[in-house]
Amino acid sequence: MINLKYFIKGIVCSKKFDSPAIALGASFIAIGALLKNLGFNIQESIFSTFLTYALPGSLVMAESMLIGASLVNIFLAVWLVNSRLFPMTVSIMPLLKHDSQPRWKYYISCHFVAVSSWLILKSNYEEIDRKYRIDFWIGIGTATWLIAIFSTVLGFYAADFLSKDMIIGLAIVNPIYFMCAMIGVMKTIQLSSAIILGAFLGPIFYFFSPEWSVLLGGLVAGSIAYFIGEVYDS
Amino acid sequence: MTANIVLAILVTSLATYISRFLGALTSEKIGETSKIYKWFNCVAYSTLAALISRMLIFPSGDLSDVHYILRIIVILLSILIFYVTKRNLVYPTILSAIILATLNSFAV
């Protein structure tokens, strides 16, 4: 069903020294501590990371609950912040496609799409035989997902021992890691302009609409970068 | 009305899975070398960059208690460390947490 060799390869890939797993772990420790302070019990905290597994979404849920938002408001806020997962999924699934593989693998494994797993796949998929890339991806996804769940548990129990300054330190690990990773992948004019324009337009659009800023900023910046790349990269 | 915790978790996960699932469905018709794939790839990177810079410039949660000057210092130092260590991702990541926690403990 799942090719074990490639599945394990995916798991091992996520455990490299330089892997996004470190940033992932640190940020979910912070989430675990946050959920505990919000009044979640350990089962609910595990359940949350298990089912959602997307950091900004969990943050938005926590903040919405703090201000006593309704379920509809939580749904809309989370959907907006996590809609980035849509283009992210579209931009990796074609790399994993193979006619011999069943569709359910794609529909289930899309749950693993998150920044860290996405970056691990993007930097390693070319070495993998196309037929087994989906199994490799399921390996990456399982590993990063388990790290997130384990870190949530760790954060939940460590919450009482972490000072406010330590929590703040953990909270910056995630954006800093991904900022450096983004600088690291700026290899073509198209990708460089996509990343630089996105980094500028996101905060600029925030002045017009905080909720829509990421989505609109990404859409506008990505489209401009696409055309810049079409002109200069060929 | 404060939402029940379990319901809030279910609603959050549903709102998240929708985008992933629609992405998987949409990608079925898209080839790796097509123009539309390239465009989606650009939008994915831009959206991520927009999210990360928004998290650093207009943070929510615990980070919003940190003065913006401190955040800018940490961002610049991390980029510097990233280049000094020949594009290593681990050093800037770990040092950023230590630097920020230390600076913030003096600032308050």
Interface residues (C-beta under 8 A of the other chain):
Chain A: F17 D18 P20 I22 A23 A26 A30 L34 G39 F40 E44 F47 S48 L51 T52 Y53 A54 P56 G57 S58 L59 V60 M61 A62 E63 S64 M65 G68 A69 S70 L71 I74 F75 L76 V78 W79 V81 N82 S83 R84 L85 F86 P87 M88 T89 V90 S91 I92 M93 P94 L95 K97 Y106 Y107 C110 H111 V113 V115 K164 D165 M166 I167 I168 G169 L170 A171 I172 V173 N174 P175 I176 Y177 F178 M179 C180 A181 M182 I183 G184 V185 Q190 L191 A194 I195 I196 L197 G198 A199 F200 L201 G202 P203 F205 Y206 P210 S213 V214 L215 G217 G218 L219 V220 A221 G222 S223 A225 Y226 G229
Chain B: M1 T2 A3 I5 V6 L7 A8 I9 L10 V11 T12 S13 L14 A15 T16 Y17 I18 S19 R20 F21 L22 G23 A24 T26 S27 E28 I30 G31 E32 Y37 K38 W39 F40 N41 C42 V43 A44 Y45 S46 T47 L48 A49 A50 L51 I52 S53 R54 M55 L56 I57 F58 P59 S60 G61 D62 L63 D65 V66 R71 V74 I75 S78 I79 F82 R87 N88 L89 V90 P92 T93 I94 S96 A97 I98 L100 A101 T102 N104 S105
